[in-house]
Amino acid sequence: MIINVWKKQELGLVMELPTEVLSTIETTIEILDENYGTERTAEDLGGYVAVVDEGGIKELKQHQLKGIIPEYIDEIEGAEYISALFL
């Protein structure tokens, strides 16, 4: 599973996630909005949050993230999830 979240309005796509994870996603979206605008698309510079499960990670590693290492990986406190930044 891979769910891309570009805007705060799309948080409804991942409402089943723990509150701590939703908060982390919302904070990241706010930073992206502030720096790259609220109307960014896949073709624009900017970014989005990809929420993935183990199958999604395998798919990303075979395609979009092939040969790319994360800039950082951080545990989301209070949840068994991580946050990783790829540039």
C-alpha positions as CSV (number, residue, x, y, z in Angstrom):
1,M,0.0,0.0,0.0
2,I,1.2,3.5,-0.9
3,I,-0.9,6.5,0.0
4,N,0.4,9.9,-1.1
5,V,-0.7,12.9,1.0
6,W,-0.2,16.3,-0.7
7,K,-2.6,18.5,1.3
8,K,-4.1,18.7,4.7
9,Q,-7.5,17.9,3.2
10,E,-6.2,14.5,2.2
11,L,-5.4,13.5,5.9
12,G,-8.8,11.7,5.7
13,L,-7.1,9.0,3.6
14,V,-5.0,8.0,6.6
15,M,-7.3,8.7,9.6
16,E,-6.8,5.1,10.9
17,L,-3.2,5.9,11.8
18,P,-2.2,6.7,15.4
19,T,-2.6,10.4,16.5
20,E,1.1,10.8,16.7
21,V,1.6,9.7,13.1
22,L,-1.2,12.0,11.9
23,S,0.4,14.9,13.8
24,T,3.8,14.2,12.2
25,I,2.2,14.1,8.7
26,E,0.3,17.3,9.3
27,T,3.4,19.1,10.5
28,T,5.3,17.9,7.4
29,I,2.5,19.1,5.1
30,E,2.5,22.5,6.7
31,I,6.3,22.8,6.1
32,L,5.9,21.8,2.5
33,D,3.0,24.2,2.0
34,E,5.0,27.0,3.5
35,N,8.0,26.4,1.4
36,Y,6.6,25.1,-1.9
37,G,3.0,26.4,-1.9
38,T,-0.4,24.7,-1.4
39,E,-1.0,24.0,-5.1
40,R,2.1,21.8,-5.8
41,T,1.7,18.7,-8.0
42,A,3.8,15.6,-8.7
43,E,5.5,17.5,-11.5
44,D,6.5,20.5,-9.3
45,L,9.4,20.8,-7.0
46,G,8.1,20.4,-3.4
47,G,6.9,17.2,-2.0
48,Y,4.4,15.1,-0.3
49,V,4.1,12.4,2.4
50,A,4.0,8.8,1.3
51,V,2.4,6.5,3.8
52,V,3.5,3.0,3.1
53,D,3.3,-0.5,4.5
54,E,6.0,-3.2,4.0
55,G,4.7,-4.1,0.5
56,G,4.8,-0.4,-0.4
57,I,8.4,-0.1,0.8
58,K,9.4,-2.9,-1.4
59,E,7.7,-1.3,-4.4
60,L,9.3,2.1,-3.7
61,K,12.8,0.5,-3.4
62,Q,12.3,-1.1,-6.8
63,H,11.2,2.1,-8.5
64,Q,11.3,5.6,-7.1
65,L,13.8,5.0,-4.4
66,K,16.1,2.6,-6.3
67,G,19.6,3.3,-5.2
68,I,18.6,6.3,-3.0
69,I,19.4,6.4,0.7
70,P,17.3,8.5,3.1
71,E,18.7,11.9,4.4
72,Y,17.4,10.9,7.8
73,I,15.2,8.3,9.5
74,D,13.4,9.3,12.7
75,E,11.1,7.2,15.0
76,I,7.7,8.8,15.7
77,E,7.5,9.0,19.4
78,G,4.5,7.2,20.9
79,A,3.9,5.0,17.8
80,E,5.6,2.1,16.1
81,Y,6.2,4.1,12.9
82,I,9.2,5.9,11.4
83,S,9.6,9.1,9.4
84,A,12.2,9.1,6.6
85,L,13.2,12.0,4.3
86,F,14.3,11.3,0.7
87,L,15.5,14.0,-1.6
